[in-house]
Each structure stands twice: as C-alpha cells, then as structure tokens.
C-alpha cells in the first residue's frame, strides 16, 4: 500500500472530530488535489510507460520506462524533453527528466 493511500485511509477512518475540523479538512483537500492530479500521476506510475494529458492516455511514440526510469537506449526522456519547456511545440522540459521510481507510484 502506498503512503498516500495509507494517509488517505487513516484520514477517512479518523474520529469524526478530526474529520469535521475545518482547518484539517482544508489542508487535506490541498494534499489530495496534488496526489490525484493527472500531471503528477502521469509520471508517478507503476507501469512500464508514462502517461500524458488529463485523460492519462499512454505516452505517444511507445515510450518505455527503461532500466533507470529515463527511457530506453535510443529513446531517452531527454531526447524529447530538454532542460527547459519548449513553447513552440508545447513539450515540457526540466532538469533531469525521468519517471518517478516505482516505489513512488
């Protein structure tokens, strides 16, 4: 069970006083919105491939995780995802582009 799921279950099973606490509930909603965002889940996946878009479709071009989470030889993440965002193509970039480790799915 992932830590996020464990925290969510713990929160849901908490005494009603905690669940009804407005500040706690508001803080949890912020955390939950990140943990369930497609933008995060697309790379925090247990699959052998990343996903794309809000519908979380399989990454185009048959991209695969590879041994180190940075793609396979000849098709690394950095081949298309450079160090900065590409405004003309819309391809996002960033330093050291890669999938999150499976343990962070």
HELIX and SHEET records of a PDB file:
HELIX    1   1 UNK A    3  UNK A   12  1                                  10    
HELIX    2   2 UNK A   16  UNK A   20  1                                   5    
HELIX    3   3 UNK A   22  UNK A   35  1                                  14    
HELIX    4   4 UNK A   38  UNK A   41  1                                   4    
HELIX    5   5 UNK A   60  UNK A   62  5                                   3    
HELIX    6   6 UNK A   77  UNK A   80  1                                   4    
HELIX    7   7 UNK A  102  UNK A  104  5                                   3    
SHEET    1   A 2 UNK A  51  UNK A  52  0                                        
SHEET    2   A 2 UNK A  57  UNK A  58 -1                                        
SHEET    1   B 2 UNK A  71  UNK A  72  0                                        
SHEET    2   B 2 UNK A  75  UNK A  76 -1                                        
END                                                                             
